[in-house]
Amino acid sequence: MAFITIDQEKCNQDSICVAECPAQVIQMASKQDYPHATPDFGDFCLRCGHCVAVCPTGAISLNWLDPEGCRAIRKELGVTPEQAEQFLCGRRSIRAFKEKKVPRTILKKLLEVACAAPSAKNQQPWHWAVVEDPARVRQLAGMVADWMSMVIESNPEAAEESGFQRVMAAWDKGHERICRGAPHVIVAHADKNWGFGTEDCTLALSLLDLYSTSIGLGACWAGYFYKGVNAYPPLFEALGLPSDHLAFGAIMLGYPKFSYQRIPPRNPPRVTWK
Ligand SMILES: Cc1cc2nc3c(=O)[nH]c(=O)nc-3n(C[C@H](O)[C@H](O)[C@H](O)COP(=O)(O)O)c2cc1C
């Protein structure tokens, strides 16, 4: 099957697909021509689906995607700039959770939205380890505490820099500052040899974080946790991550105990105009 199929009845030869293709693997020889694949299409197409998604008349199909395979953008669901600003600036890192599990259907939905994040070369390299059982989260937090105790013992200066002594002093008093009592932790992991694992996974976790806010959940980056996953093999193994992967981020998640009333200020942009 051809890489690209054009419905000539629908195509108005506006060349939008040619202009939008990030890999420049769609061409038109002239204004009278119809879009077609370049000879290197198979090697360089990113499978981003932009050509199908952008075509105003639904004229272009790929051998793996047609217009009907894409959800339509519903204009009535657009947000105003004011709504977007409050939503984005009003998001908070949540650290106090109800003792209530998040149903798997909702966790799945969060991950689907997270997977809509941009990724370098549209690689979508992320994999997800979801800790569903709150008791298991406590166990794994205990492993992070074991790792922190080892670092405090072996390299107290590095431990101090990372704040481990304070976390462990709290731990000893029964305050869990590693996963903060969250019922769930979600770890994003990817092939350790992929050069954009940090960026791609961070972006996906950011969407997850934001979307979770919109459906009444609370999330917070679990920095100690995912650093521990990569640094402490028993924790890495307990999560069952593939040996050629690294954790690139983790988020604790649950239903927030409290709701925020105000937006705390942040530093103004440090910018130089060139
Ligand atoms: C990479 C990263 C790691 C973080 N790790 C933790 C963590 O381990 N525990 C925690 O309570 N908060 C953690 N946070 C949350 C930050 O403390 C929080 O984003 C910051 O205080 C600003 O608050 P806000 O997110 O509500 O604006 C982390 C944030 C980032 C971006």
The ligand as an SDF file (V2000), in Angstrom:
LIG
                    3D

 31 33  0  0  0  0  0  0  0  0999 V2000
   12.2790   17.6440   39.4790 C   0  0  0  0  0  0  0  0  0  0  0  0
   11.4180   17.9100   40.6910 C   0  0  0  0  0  0  0  0  0  0  0  0
   11.5410   17.1260   41.8000 C   0  0  0  0  0  0  0  0  0  0  0  0
   10.7280   17.3420   42.9270 C   0  0  0  0  0  0  0  0  0  0  0  0
   10.7910   16.4890   43.9660 N   0  0  0  0  0  0  0  0  0  0  0  0
    9.9640   16.6600   45.0240 C   0  0  0  0  0  0  0  0  0  0  0  0
    9.9780   15.7190   46.1070 C   0  0  0  0  0  0  0  0  0  0  0  0
   10.7160   14.7290   46.1130 O   0  0  0  0  0  0  0  0  0  0  0  0
    9.1350   15.9180   47.1380 N   0  0  0  0  0  0  0  0  0  0  0  0
    8.2850   17.0020   47.1670 C   0  0  0  0  0  0  0  0  0  0  0  0
    7.5450   17.1350   48.1200 O   0  0  0  0  0  0  0  0  0  0  0  0
    8.2340   17.9020   46.1530 N   0  0  0  0  0  0  0  0  0  0  0  0
    9.0490   17.7420   45.0730 C   0  0  0  0  0  0  0  0  0  0  0  0
    8.9840   18.6190   44.0180 N   0  0  0  0  0  0  0  0  0  0  0  0
    7.9920   19.7150   44.0190 C   0  0  0  0  0  0  0  0  0  0  0  0
    8.6270   21.1080   44.1860 C   0  0  0  0  0  0  0  0  0  0  0  0
    9.0800   21.2500   45.5100 O   0  0  0  0  0  0  0  0  0  0  0  0
    7.5540   22.1420   43.8150 C   0  0  0  0  0  0  0  0  0  0  0  0
    7.3100   22.0680   42.4220 O   0  0  0  0  0  0  0  0  0  0  0  0
    7.9690   23.5860   44.1550 C   0  0  0  0  0  0  0  0  0  0  0  0
    8.0930   23.7460   45.5390 O   0  0  0  0  0  0  0  0  0  0  0  0
    6.9670   24.6130   43.6270 C   0  0  0  0  0  0  0  0  0  0  0  0
    5.6550   24.3590   44.1140 O   0  0  0  0  0  0  0  0  0  0  0  0
    4.4490   24.2370   43.0850 P   0  0  0  0  0  0  0  0  0  0  0  0
    4.7460   23.0280   42.2200 O   0  0  0  0  0  0  0  0  0  0  0  0
    3.2200   24.0390   43.9020 O   0  0  0  0  0  0  0  0  0  0  0  0
    4.4190   25.4950   42.2820 O   0  0  0  0  0  0  0  0  0  0  0  0
    9.8040   18.4130   42.9090 C   0  0  0  0  0  0  0  0  0  0  0  0
    9.6860   19.2090   41.7570 C   0  0  0  0  0  0  0  0  0  0  0  0
   10.4630   18.9530   40.6500 C   0  0  0  0  0  0  0  0  0  0  0  0
   10.2680   19.7950   39.4180 C   0  0  0  0  0  0  0  0  0  0  0  0
  1  2  1  0
  2  3  1  0
  2 30  2  0
  3  4  2  0
  4  5  1  0
  4 28  1  0
  5  6  2  0
  6  7  1  0
  6 13  1  0
  7  8  2  0
  7  9  1  0
  9 10  1  0
 10 11  2  0
 10 12  1  0
 12 13  2  0
 13 14  1  0
 14 15  1  0
 14 28  1  0
 15 16  1  0
 16 17  1  0
 16 18  1  0
 18 19  1  0
 18 20  1  0
 20 21  1  0
 20 22  1  0
 22 23  1  0
 23 24  1  0
 24 25  2  0
 24 26  1  0
 24 27  1  0
 28 29  2  0
 29 30  1  0
 30 31  1  0
M  END
$$$$
